[in-house]
Amino acid sequence: MSYKSFDIDESGQVLTEGCVGWIRTNQILSGVLLRGLRLSCAGLLIGPLVTVAMNRVLTSFLSEIHGLETVPLILSAGVLLVVSFAACYLSARRGAALGPLVALRFD
């Protein structure tokens, strides 16, 4: 997957151009945030669909379940989005703070 002037391989590591220092910190931050939030949004789209399907199945089997509770579904989706953003941001900031030689040493 290619972002501006650097590449991220399938394992999510910034390739050699970033390690040499040809890219800026904000490009690393935006690239990692975009990739992480894209996965989180895909989960937020698939999750409610599965929830609605499972709710219909459980409603047919259990008599005490009445309809779909939307408030907990929306709150949990919001919490998931905030936590995934924080995780992506913190890891991207930590990775962007590494110097080029340190990044090459760990690569």
Buried (B, 14 or more C-beta within 10 A) or exposed (E): EEBEEBBBEEEEBBEEEBBEEEBBEEBBBBBBBBBBBEEBEEBBEEBBEEBEEEBEEEBEEEEEEEEEEEEEBEEBBEEBBEEBBEEBBEBBBEBBEBEEEEBEEEE
